[in-house]
């Protein structure tokens, strides 16, 4: 085979096997301006509430990211390699997360995540697991872990509204509640799933200096909000922003989140 033909064939197969490399010179608009971290809650065939993203819309997200050469990376790796160290990726990247531990992650999101080999970090509040009818069981979480696509982090122990709790409790009692929520969640998740827990997603997106300091004391190295913008190395490491995803985040709206210029980032 002539050398020019061989080179052309090699380039074709490299682009087919590694789409991110093929798009390196023509990344999605704004792909270098911060990292989109997407936060889901529930999935299903129909919109049951404001937090439900349908399977059709969720698959459109995965298809778009794949087609545009994004690499979907585990959230812990994004924090360690790109936010903490300030490394600038050579290709567009994104991260997926889901809060609460809803059963629909197992029944509706899992098949799509397997199809696209997309990792997802689950922020779990353990009091619901194997207890609430809407939540997964520990056995199901262990099955997700065995797939190699999931990592598990804390969403406190029972998902309190810290603003309301602070208003109704004495400072001493509030401090005890915060410590219990942070430490018990971490302990239970680590024991049940046999892995370290270093990150927390703040319930209702509520965070403040006291909560951040208590989280650091409890052994967390990163916290996540739902401040709707992309994450950059300059972020407060205990309040890294995520996009709270709804079913309206599709088509051009989704493209603007992951590929448009939203004015944030590096």
C-alpha positions as CSV (number, residue, x, y, z in Angstrom):
1,X,0.0,0.0,0.0
2,X,1.5,3.4,-0.9
3,X,2.7,5.5,2.1
4,X,0.1,8.3,1.4
5,X,-2.7,5.9,1.3
6,X,-1.5,4.1,4.5
7,X,-1.3,7.5,6.3
8,X,-4.8,8.5,5.2
9,X,-6.2,5.1,6.4
10,X,-4.4,5.5,9.7
11,X,-5.8,8.9,10.3
12,X,-9.3,7.7,9.5
13,X,-9.2,4.9,12.0
14,X,-7.6,7.1,14.7
15,X,-10.4,9.6,14.3
16,X,-13.0,6.8,14.4
17,X,-11.5,5.1,17.5
18,X,-10.6,8.3,19.3
19,X,-13.1,11.1,18.4
20,X,-11.7,13.5,21.0
21,X,-8.3,13.4,19.3
22,X,-10.0,14.0,15.9
23,X,-11.7,17.1,17.3
24,X,-8.6,18.4,19.1
25,X,-8.1,21.2,16.5
26,X,-11.8,22.0,16.3
27,X,-13.3,21.5,19.8
28,X,-16.8,22.5,20.7
29,X,-17.2,26.2,21.2
30,X,-16.1,27.2,24.7
31,X,-15.0,23.7,25.6
32,X,-11.8,25.1,27.2
33,X,-13.7,27.6,29.4
34,X,-14.2,25.4,32.5
35,X,-15.5,21.9,33.0
36,X,-19.2,21.1,33.0
37,X,-20.2,18.9,35.9
38,X,-23.8,17.7,35.4
39,X,-26.0,16.8,38.4
40,X,-29.0,14.6,37.9
41,X,-31.6,13.2,40.3
42,X,-34.2,10.9,38.7
43,X,-34.7,9.3,35.4
44,X,-37.8,7.8,33.7
45,X,-39.9,7.3,30.5
46,X,-41.9,10.4,31.4
47,X,-41.4,13.6,33.4
48,X,-42.8,12.7,36.9
49,X,-41.6,15.9,38.6
50,X,-39.2,18.8,38.2
51,X,-36.2,16.6,38.9
52,X,-36.9,13.9,36.3
53,X,-34.9,13.7,33.2
54,X,-36.4,11.3,30.6
55,X,-34.4,8.5,29.1
56,X,-34.7,10.1,25.7
57,X,-33.3,13.4,26.9
58,X,-30.5,11.7,29.0
59,X,-29.4,9.6,26.0
60,X,-29.4,12.8,23.9
61,X,-26.9,14.2,26.4
62,X,-24.7,11.2,26.1
63,X,-24.9,11.1,22.3
64,X,-24.0,14.8,22.1
65,X,-21.0,14.4,24.3
66,X,-19.8,11.4,22.4
67,X,-20.3,12.9,19.0
68,X,-18.5,16.1,20.0
69,X,-15.5,14.3,21.2
70,X,-16.0,14.9,25.0
71,X,-14.4,12.5,27.4
72,X,-16.7,11.8,30.3
73,X,-14.4,11.3,33.3
74,X,-15.0,10.1,36.9
75,X,-15.6,13.2,39.0
76,X,-12.9,12.4,41.5
77,X,-10.3,12.4,38.7
78,X,-11.6,15.7,37.4
79,X,-11.1,17.2,40.8
80,X,-7.7,15.7,41.4
81,X,-6.2,16.2,37.9
82,X,-7.8,19.3,36.4
83,X,-9.2,21.4,39.3
84,X,-6.7,20.8,42.1
85,X,-3.6,20.7,39.9
86,X,-4.9,23.2,37.4
87,X,-4.0,21.0,34.4
88,X,-5.6,22.3,31.1
89,X,-7.1,19.3,29.2
90,X,-6.1,18.7,25.6
91,X,-9.6,17.6,24.8
92,X,-13.1,18.6,26.0
93,X,-14.1,16.8,29.2
94,X,-17.3,16.6,31.3
95,X,-18.4,14.7,34.4
96,X,-21.7,13.1,35.4
97,X,-23.2,13.0,38.9
98,X,-26.5,12.0,40.5
99,X,-27.8,12.9,43.9
100,X,-29.9,10.9,46.4
101,X,-29.7,7.3,45.3
102,X,-33.0,7.0,43.5
103,X,-34.0,3.6,42.1
104,X,-34.3,5.0,38.6
105,X,-30.6,5.3,38.4
106,X,-30.5,1.5,38.5
107,X,-33.6,0.9,36.4
108,X,-33.3,3.6,33.7
109,X,-29.9,5.3,33.7
110,X,-27.7,2.2,34.1
111,X,-28.5,0.7,30.7
112,X,-27.6,4.0,29.0
113,X,-24.4,4.5,31.0
114,X,-23.3,1.0,30.0
115,X,-24.2,1.6,26.4
116,X,-21.9,4.7,26.2
117,X,-19.4,3.5,28.8
118,X,-20.0,6.7,30.8
119,X,-18.9,6.9,34.4
120,X,-21.1,8.6,37.0
121,X,-20.5,9.6,40.6
122,X,-23.5,9.0,43.0
123,X,-23.9,11.3,46.0
124,X,-25.8,9.1,48.5
125,X,-27.6,9.8,51.7
126,X,-27.5,6.4,53.4
127,X,-30.6,6.7,55.6
128,X,-32.7,6.1,52.5
129,X,-30.8,3.1,51.1
130,X,-32.7,-0.2,51.6
131,X,-35.3,1.8,53.6
132,X,-37.2,4.2,51.4
133,X,-39.3,2.8,48.5
134,X,-37.9,5.3,46.1
135,X,-34.3,4.5,46.8
136,X,-31.9,1.7,45.8
137,X,-30.8,-1.1,48.1
138,X,-27.2,-1.7,49.2
139,X,-27.2,-4.8,47.0
140,X,-28.1,-2.7,44.0
141,X,-25.4,-0.1,44.9
142,X,-22.8,-3.0,45.1
143,X,-24.0,-4.2,41.7
144,X,-23.4,-0.7,40.3
145,X,-20.0,-0.7,41.9
146,X,-19.1,-4.0,40.2
147,X,-19.9,-2.5,36.8
148,X,-16.9,-0.3,37.1
149,X,-18.8,2.8,36.1
150,X,-19.8,4.2,39.4
151,X,-18.1,5.9,42.3
152,X,-20.0,6.8,45.6
153,X,-19.7,9.9,47.7
154,X,-21.7,11.6,50.5
155,X,-24.9,13.6,50.4
156,X,-25.0,13.8,54.2
157,X,-26.8,11.1,56.2
158,X,-30.5,12.1,55.8
159,X,-30.5,15.2,53.5
160,X,-31.3,17.9,56.0
161,X,-32.0,21.5,55.1
162,X,-29.2,23.2,56.9
163,X,-30.7,26.7,56.8
164,X,-33.9,25.4,58.5
165,X,-32.0,23.4,61.0
166,X,-29.7,26.3,61.9
167,X,-32.7,28.5,62.5
168,X,-34.5,26.1,64.9
169,X,-31.5,24.6,66.9
170,X,-29.1,26.1,69.4
171,X,-25.6,26.6,68.1
172,X,-24.4,23.6,70.1
173,X,-27.1,21.3,68.8
174,X,-26.7,22.6,65.3
175,X,-23.0,21.8,65.5
176,X,-23.8,18.3,66.6
177,X,-26.3,17.8,63.8
178,X,-23.8,18.9,61.2
179,X,-21.1,16.6,62.5
180,X,-23.4,13.7,62.6
181,X,-24.6,14.3,59.1
182,X,-21.1,14.6,57.7
183,X,-19.4,11.8,59.7
184,X,-22.1,9.2,59.8
185,X,-22.8,9.3,56.1
186,X,-19.1,8.9,55.4
187,X,-18.7,6.0,57.8
188,X,-21.7,4.1,56.6
189,X,-20.8,4.5,52.9
190,X,-17.2,3.4,53.5
191,X,-18.3,0.4,55.5
192,X,-21.1,-0.8,53.1
193,X,-19.3,-0.2,49.9
194,X,-15.7,-0.8,50.9
195,X,-14.2,2.4,49.4
196,X,-13.0,5.7,50.6
197,X,-15.4,8.7,50.6
198,X,-13.8,12.1,50.1
199,X,-16.4,14.3,48.5
200,X,-19.8,15.7,49.5
201,X,-22.7,17.2,47.5
202,X,-24.5,19.8,49.7
203,X,-28.2,19.1,50.1
204,X,-30.3,21.7,48.4
205,X,-27.1,23.3,47.3
206,X,-26.7,25.0,50.8
207,X,-23.2,25.6,51.9
208,X,-21.4,28.2,54.0
209,X,-18.0,28.7,55.7
210,X,-19.0,26.7,58.8
211,X,-20.3,23.7,56.8
212,X,-17.2,23.8,54.7
213,X,-14.9,23.9,57.7
214,X,-16.8,21.0,59.4
215,X,-16.6,19.0,56.2
216,X,-12.9,19.4,56.0
217,X,-12.5,18.4,59.6
218,X,-14.6,15.3,58.9
219,X,-12.2,14.2,56.2
220,X,-13.8,15.6,53.0
221,X,-11.5,17.1,50.4
222,X,-14.1,18.5,48.0
223,X,-17.7,19.7,48.2
224,X,-20.2,20.4,45.4
225,X,-22.9,23.0,45.0
226,X,-25.6,23.5,42.3
227,X,-24.3,26.9,41.4
228,X,-25.1,26.7,37.7
229,X,-21.8,27.3,35.9
230,X,-18.7,25.4,34.9
231,X,-15.9,24.5,37.3
232,X,-12.4,25.9,37.0
233,X,-9.2,25.6,39.0
234,X,-9.9,28.8,40.8
235,X,-13.0,27.4,42.5
236,X,-13.5,27.1,46.3
237,X,-12.7,23.4,46.6
238,X,-15.6,22.9,49.1
239,X,-18.2,24.5,46.8
240,X,-17.4,23.3,43.3
241,X,-20.3,24.3,40.9
242,X,-22.5,21.8,39.0
243,X,-25.4,22.2,36.7
244,X,-28.7,20.9,38.2
245,X,-30.2,19.1,35.1
246,X,-33.8,19.1,34.3
247,X,-35.7,17.8,31.3
248,X,-35.7,21.3,29.7
249,X,-31.9,21.0,29.4
250,X,-32.0,19.5,25.9
251,X,-31.0,20.6,22.4
252,X,-29.6,24.1,22.2
253,X,-30.0,24.5,26.0
254,X,-27.7,21.5,26.6
255,X,-25.2,22.6,24.0
256,X,-24.9,25.9,25.8
257,X,-24.1,24.1,29.0
258,X,-21.3,21.9,27.7
259,X,-20.2,23.5,24.5
260,X,-21.2,27.2,24.5
261,X,-19.5,30.2,25.9
262,X,-21.1,30.9,29.3
263,X,-18.4,33.4,30.4
264,X,-16.9,31.2,33.1
265,X,-13.9,29.0,33.3
266,X,-10.2,29.1,32.9
